[in-house]
Amino acid sequence: MERADSDLDGMAVVEIPELVMNIGAFQEVERSDKMLLFYNAFMLNYGYFRKACKADGYMKIRVAGGIIYCIYWLILKENKILFPCNRRLEQYVGQCENKPEKIVEKCRTFYESMHNGLLEDIINSYHAWTKWKHNSEIRWSAGAVNWILKNGGNVVCSSFRGK
């Protein structure tokens, strides 16, 4: 459907950061479920795709990005920080006072090198830092799968079945 120029007349252009500033409160009610969801996605990317499948080519880059995205997201969520958009995700993590030491620098270096030892250091740093009590079992629920599909379907693994 085409939109006529006249449809935009009189409409104010609002930037995403301005919209975020208008959100009344951190979504504490959803925090635990989303922490679990992103932790599970992080471990799926790391444990299954990175370690078990030995992803290469496109998938190696995609999986590395998924691991770091989830760690960054978990850091912000643990700090109860909303961020305006993915484009600024790394910036917001960098500005956090409470985060694993040199996490952004380590992640940037990892993106360039894809070195497994550095990834292990990043993951160990996250686990040593976090106060969130994660369950070491990866569990998927129908609600988690529906949330993923509703929010862009970034985590897809049709052969994975959890408890």
N, C-alpha and C positions, 0 to 999 in steps of 0.2 A: 504494500500500500504506500503510495507516495504522499508526502506531506507537503502541503502548499506553504510557501513562505509566510503567508498571512497567519498560519497557525502559530508561528513563533512571535508574532507581534505582541508586545506588552509582557512577554515572559521574561523573567529575570534569569540570567545565567548564574547558576550556583556551583561553586567549586566543591569538590568532594571533601576537602578539609573543613569547609564551612558546614557541610551536612553532618560530619562526624561531631563537630563541636556542639551541634544541636541535639545529639543523642543524650537523653537525660541521665542514664546510669549504665554502668558496666553490667553486662548480662550475667550476673552471678548465678542465676538459676540454671543456665545452660553450661556453665563453666566446667563442671565435672564431666558431663557427657562429651563435650567437645575436646577436653583434654584427653580423654580416653580415645576418642575417635582419631585425633591427630597423632597420639602416641602409637596407636595401632597402625596407622598409615606409615609412620616413620619406621616402625619395626618390620612392616611388610616390605617396604622398599629396601631396607637394609638387610634383613635376614633372608628374605626370599629372593628378591630380584638381584641384589648386589652380591650376596655371598653364595647362595645355593645355585642360582641360574648363571652366575658369572656374566652378567649383562655386558654387551659390547656395542660399539657404534652409537646410534641414536639412543638406544635404550640405556646405555651407560650414562650418558649425559642427562637423560630424563630422570633416571633413578637418583643420581647425585643431586640434582635440583630438588627432587621430592624429599629427600632426606633432610637437606639443609632448610628447605621451606618449612617442614614440620618442626624442626628444632627451633627455628626463629619464632614460629607461631607459638610454640609451647612456652618459650621464654617470655614473650609478650603477655600471654594469657596468665602465666604464673604471677607476673607483675601487675596484673589487672590493667593493662594498657590496651586501648583501642588504637588501631592505626588506620590512616585514611585510605590507603590503597596498597596493592602489592608492589607498586613501583617504589614506594617509600619504606617497605618492610625492613630492609637492611639498615636504613638510616635510623629507624625507630629502635631497632635492637641495639645499634651502636650507641644510642643516647641513653639507654637503660643504665642505671647505676648498679642494679642487681642483675648480674648475668655471669656466665662462666668467663673466666679471664681470657681475654684476647679472642673471644669466640668469632667475631666478624673477621678479624685478620686471618684466623685459622681457616675459616670457611672459604674466604677468597683465595687463599693459597691452595686449598684443596680443589677448588674449581679449575685452577690452572694446571695442577699436577695430577689430579685424580689418584694420588698416592694412598694406598690402603692403610698404611701406618698412620698417616695424618687423620684419616677418617676415624680410625679407632681412637685416636687422641681426642677428637672432637666429641665422639659419643661418650667416652669415659669422662670427659670434662662436664658434659651435660648431666650425666647421671650423678657425678660427685656433687654438682652444684644444686640440683633440683631438690626442693623440699616436698614436692608433690609425690604422694605414695602411689606409684603405678603398680599395676599387677603385671608380672612378667609374662603372663599368658596373653597371647593375642586372641581377642574375642570379637567376633563380628555379630551384630544383631540386625534384625530387619530394619530397625530404626536407624542404625548407622548407615546401612546400605542406602536406604531412602534419602537420608540427609546428603550423602555423597552425590547421588543422582540429581537431587534437587539443586545442589550447589555446584554444578558444573562437571560432575563425574570425573574428577581428577585422579581417583584411585580406582583402577579397574583390574580385576583379576578373577576371571570367571571360574577358575579351578580351585580357588581358595574357599575352604569351608571351615569355620571355627565352631566353638562350642556355643 
